C-alpha cells in the first residue's frame, strides 16, 4: 500500500538536528532530508512535496535565496524557514523571500507541527487564520482547529460572532453592539448569549470571555 502521509522536504545541514527532526516528523510526514541547498533545490524542482522546511543557514547558501529561486521556478509548495536569526528584520526578510512562516531555533516540536498544519491549511484553501491561544480560527472557511480534536465547522452566525471578537481582541462588546453588528434587528439580547454558548460548546469555554456587567470579548486561552 502506498504511503498516504503528506510528503515533507527538510533542507537542514545540522548533522544532529536534521536526523532528529526527520525521525520526529516521520510520525506524521513522509520526510526527505537534504543536507545541502543544492540538493534541496534539486529535490524541490524534480519531486512533489506537500510542505517544506528550509534552514536559513546552509553550507555555501542562504536558505532565503533558495526559497526565492524556487518561487521564481513556480514552486508554490508552502515553506517554513527555520533559523537562529530572530529579529523582526530577519522575519520580514524571510516572508518577503516567499516563505509562508518563520520559526526561530530553539523550538518545540509541538509548535513546529502546529505551524506546518497551519501553512498547509492556508495553502489548501482554508484562507488566513487567527490564532486564539492554541486554537486556529479560519474565518473565510468557518473552520476552527482544536489542538486536540481537529477541525470544527461553525455556522454563519457563530462564525460572524467569533470573527467580530477575533479582529478586535482587546475590545469588550455589549450585547447590543453585537446585535447591531451581526444579528437581525428583531433579535433580542438573549440571542447573543445563546450563540456565545454555541461557540463555546463547539470549541472551548474560555474562547469567549464574559466581562461582568459589560458584555463579551475574545478569550485568552
C-alpha positions as CSV (number, residue, x, y, z in Angstrom):
1,X,0.0,0.0,0.0
2,X,1.3,3.5,-0.9
3,X,2.4,5.8,1.9
4,X,-0.6,8.1,2.5
5,X,1.3,10.6,4.7
6,X,1.9,14.1,3.3
7,X,5.4,14.5,1.8
8,X,7.8,16.9,3.5
9,X,11.1,18.2,2.2
10,X,13.5,19.1,5.1
11,X,16.6,21.1,4.0
12,X,18.8,21.1,7.1
13,X,22.5,20.7,7.3
14,X,23.0,20.1,11.1
15,X,24.2,16.5,11.4
16,X,22.4,16.1,14.7
17,X,19.3,18.2,14.3
18,X,18.5,17.1,10.8
19,X,18.2,13.4,11.5
20,X,16.4,14.1,14.8
21,X,13.8,16.3,13.0
22,X,13.4,13.7,10.3
23,X,12.7,11.0,12.9
24,X,10.1,13.1,14.8
25,X,8.4,14.5,11.7
26,X,8.0,11.0,10.3
27,X,5.3,10.4,12.9
28,X,3.1,12.5,10.6
29,X,5.0,13.0,7.3
30,X,7.0,11.1,4.7
31,X,10.2,13.0,5.1
32,X,13.0,13.6,2.6
33,X,16.1,15.1,4.3
34,X,18.5,17.1,2.2
35,X,21.6,18.5,4.0
36,X,22.6,21.0,1.3
37,X,21.0,23.8,-0.5
38,X,21.9,22.4,-3.9
39,X,20.4,19.0,-3.1
40,X,17.3,20.6,-1.6
41,X,16.7,22.8,-4.6
42,X,17.1,19.8,-7.0
43,X,14.6,17.8,-4.9
44,X,12.1,20.6,-4.7
45,X,12.0,21.2,-8.5
46,X,12.0,17.5,-9.5
47,X,9.7,16.0,-6.9
48,X,6.2,16.8,-5.5
49,X,6.0,17.8,-1.8
50,X,3.1,19.0,0.4
51,X,5.3,21.2,2.6
52,X,8.9,22.2,3.0
53,X,11.2,23.3,5.9
54,X,14.2,25.3,4.8
55,X,17.1,26.1,7.2
56,X,18.3,29.7,6.8
57,X,22.0,29.0,7.1
58,X,23.2,26.2,4.8
59,X,26.7,25.3,3.5
60,X,27.5,27.9,0.9
61,X,24.0,29.1,0.6
62,X,21.3,31.3,2.2
63,X,18.0,29.4,2.6
64,X,16.1,32.5,1.6
65,X,17.9,32.6,-1.7
66,X,16.8,29.0,-2.3
67,X,13.2,29.9,-1.5
68,X,13.3,32.9,-3.9
69,X,14.7,30.7,-6.6
70,X,12.1,28.1,-6.1
71,X,9.3,30.7,-6.2
72,X,10.8,32.0,-9.4
73,X,10.6,28.5,-10.8
74,X,6.9,28.4,-10.0
75,X,7.2,26.1,-7.0
76,X,4.1,27.0,-4.9
77,X,4.6,24.5,-2.1
78,X,4.1,26.1,1.4
79,X,7.5,26.7,3.0
80,X,8.6,27.3,6.6
81,X,12.0,28.9,7.3
82,X,13.9,27.5,10.3
83,X,16.6,29.8,11.7
84,X,18.6,31.0,14.6
85,X,18.1,34.6,13.5
86,X,15.1,36.0,15.3
87,X,14.9,39.8,14.7
88,X,11.9,41.4,13.1
89,X,14.1,42.4,10.1
90,X,15.1,38.7,9.7
91,X,11.4,37.6,9.9
92,X,10.3,40.2,7.4
93,X,13.1,39.2,5.0
94,X,12.1,35.6,5.2
95,X,8.4,36.3,4.5
96,X,9.4,38.7,1.6
97,X,11.5,36.0,0.1
98,X,8.4,33.8,-0.3
99,X,8.3,31.8,2.9
100,X,4.9,31.2,4.5
101,X,6.1,31.1,8.1
102,X,9.2,31.6,10.2
103,X,10.3,29.6,13.2
104,X,13.3,30.5,15.4
105,X,15.6,27.9,16.9
106,X,15.5,26.5,19.5
107,X,11.9,25.4,19.1
108,X,9.4,22.9,20.5
109,X,8.2,20.2,18.1
110,X,4.6,20.8,19.1
111,X,4.9,24.3,17.8
112,X,6.6,23.1,14.6
113,X,3.8,20.6,13.9
114,X,1.2,23.3,14.5
115,X,2.8,25.8,12.2
116,X,3.1,23.2,9.5
117,X,-0.5,22.3,9.8
118,X,-1.4,26.0,9.6
119,X,0.5,26.8,6.4
120,X,-0.8,23.7,4.8
121,X,-4.4,24.7,5.6
122,X,-3.9,28.2,4.1
123,X,-2.4,26.6,1.0
124,X,-5.3,24.1,0.7
125,X,-7.9,26.9,0.6
126,X,-8.9,27.5,4.3
127,X,-7.7,31.1,4.0
128,X,-5.8,33.2,6.5
129,X,-6.2,32.3,10.2
130,X,-6.3,33.9,13.6
131,X,-4.6,32.2,16.5
132,X,-6.6,32.2,19.7
133,X,-4.4,30.6,22.3
134,X,-3.6,27.1,20.9
135,X,-6.7,27.2,18.6
136,X,-6.7,28.3,15.0
137,X,-9.7,30.2,13.5
138,X,-10.2,30.4,9.7
139,X,-13.0,33.0,9.2
140,X,-13.1,32.5,5.4
141,X,-14.0,28.8,5.7
142,X,-15.8,29.0,9.0
143,X,-13.3,26.4,10.4
144,X,-11.8,26.2,13.9
145,X,-9.0,23.8,14.6
146,X,-8.6,22.3,18.1
147,X,-5.1,21.4,19.3
148,X,-6.6,18.1,20.4
149,X,-9.5,17.1,18.2
150,X,-9.1,18.6,14.7
151,X,-11.5,20.6,12.6
152,X,-14.9,22.0,13.6
153,X,-17.2,24.0,11.3
154,X,-19.1,26.9,12.7
155,X,-22.5,28.1,11.4
156,X,-22.6,31.5,9.7
157,X,-23.8,33.3,12.8
158,X,-21.3,31.6,15.1
159,X,-18.5,32.4,12.6
160,X,-19.6,36.1,12.5
161,X,-19.6,36.3,16.2
162,X,-16.2,34.8,16.7
163,X,-14.8,36.9,13.8
164,X,-16.1,40.1,15.4
165,X,-14.3,39.3,18.6
166,X,-11.2,38.0,17.0
167,X,-10.4,41.0,14.9
168,X,-10.9,43.2,18.0
169,X,-9.1,41.1,20.6
170,X,-8.8,43.8,23.2
171,X,-12.3,45.2,23.0
172,X,-15.4,44.3,25.0
173,X,-18.6,44.4,23.1
174,X,-22.0,44.9,24.8
175,X,-24.9,42.6,23.7
176,X,-26.5,45.5,21.9
177,X,-23.3,46.2,19.9
178,X,-23.0,42.5,18.9
179,X,-26.7,42.5,17.9
180,X,-26.2,45.5,15.7
181,X,-23.1,44.1,14.1
182,X,-24.2,40.5,13.2
183,X,-27.9,39.8,14.1
184,X,-31.2,40.9,12.8
185,X,-33.0,44.0,14.1
186,X,-35.8,42.0,15.7
187,X,-33.4,39.7,17.6
188,X,-33.2,40.0,21.4
189,X,-30.1,40.4,23.6
190,X,-30.6,36.8,24.8
191,X,-29.8,35.7,21.2
192,X,-26.2,36.8,21.8
193,X,-25.9,34.7,24.9
194,X,-27.3,31.7,23.0
195,X,-24.7,32.0,20.3
196,X,-21.9,32.6,22.7
197,X,-22.9,29.3,24.3
198,X,-23.0,27.6,20.9
199,X,-19.4,28.7,20.1
200,X,-18.1,27.7,23.5
201,X,-19.8,24.3,23.2
202,X,-18.1,23.7,19.8
203,X,-14.7,25.0,20.9
204,X,-13.6,25.8,24.4
205,X,-15.5,27.5,27.3
206,X,-12.7,30.1,27.5
207,X,-12.6,31.1,23.9
208,X,-15.0,33.9,24.7
209,X,-14.7,35.8,28.0
210,X,-17.7,37.2,29.8
211,X,-17.0,40.7,31.2
212,X,-19.4,41.0,34.1
213,X,-21.8,43.9,33.6
214,X,-20.4,44.8,30.2
215,X,-20.6,42.0,27.6
216,X,-18.1,39.8,25.8
217,X,-14.6,39.8,24.5
218,X,-12.2,37.4,22.9
219,X,-10.8,34.9,25.4
220,X,-7.1,34.4,26.3
221,X,-6.7,30.6,26.2
